[in-house]
Amino acid sequence: MSDAVIPPALGPDDLGPDTTPVAYEVGGPDSAVAYVTLNRPEYRNAQNSVMTYSLDAAFRKAVDDPSVKVIVLRANGKHFSAGHDIGTPERDFDTYYDNVAVLHWDHTDKTGADQRLAREMEVYMGMCRRWRDIPKPLIAQVHGACIAGGLMLAWICDFIVASDDAFFSDPVARMGIPGVEYFAHAYVLGPRRAKEILFTGERFTATQAADWGMVNHVVPRDQLDTKVNEIAEKAVAMPMQGLFLSKKAVNICEDQMGMRNAMDSVFGWHHFAHSANAEAGGDSLGGMDAKSMKAAGSSASSSPRAGG
């Protein structure tokens, strides 16, 4: 582990337009849009726990603000997010944070599978499910790389608007693991495309993602802000109750199609893979790190320090 000092997670009152690793501001049509910005560009917005809990604080701030009707999730720097932090100096998987998504024990005084499961229930699966159920429309504004854990952030949003330079990938099968923890693949891509991107680990373009139904709109990079704001403006004109209940209705239908139960099952296999890797070689990631993922030709080449 690095000796780097891990900064504290931001609370709702700590957030501002330039704060890191998450920035927050309200603007847009009639000042009814909250912009939540991933702001760890030096690490291609790799997601450590500080970012996760700071994101949660930003979403809470937007939900609690009665003037906010729509939330936009975007990113500073060249990329939306290159995945979960598996190697930056601020990697903090062994740091304690008060749980907010699940009621479970502290992972930091556990070892092995018990530690991994306790942490990932909270910061990966639990947080994503919590954010998917935010009662206000959530728009993902994606540019550059959206890899592995980056997909999880995009997939919990109601819309995805991508620039034409955006690309996507879940190369986690290279670690012997069946995709990222929030396993929505078969639902957002369809089973055939899901298998293709998992079996190959190859990146796919924003245009392909739109053709497959994962992305709503693809626009030139210099028109990305404008397109997102146009959609936000239309949503802002709707009554809040209509927005909330419409979102709830669609999410219920998705769950009735089995997504939640399927995700629970796959999450178990995900942790079987971690444990099998650790038992065989002592490393839950199957001996892979970001550099070896890059060398293997995966889309993790967009980041030297991020991955599943």
Salt bridges, closest charged atoms under 4 A:
GLU25 OE2 - ARG74 NH2 2.95
ASP56 OD2 - ARG60 NH1 3.02
ASP56 OD1 - ARG130 NE 2.63
ASP85 OD2 - ARG40 NH1 3.05
GLU90 OE1 - ARG40 NH2 3.42
ASP109 OD1 - LYS110 NZ 2.94
GLU120 OE1 - HIS270 NE2 3.50
GLU120 OE1 - HIS271 NE2 3.01
GLU120 OE2 - HIS274 NE2 3.36
ASP133 OD1 - ARG132 NH1 3.88
ASP158 OD2 - LYS247 NZ 2.92
ASP165 OD2 - ARG221 NH1 2.64
ASP170 OD2 - HIS185 NE2 2.66
GLU181 OE1 - HIS84 ND1 3.88
GLU181 OE2 - HIS270 NE2 3.09
GLU196 OE1 - ARG193 NH1 3.18
GLU254 OE1 - ARG132 NH2 3.04
ASP255 OD1 - ARG132 NH2 3.36
ASP264 OD1 - ARG129 NH2 2.87
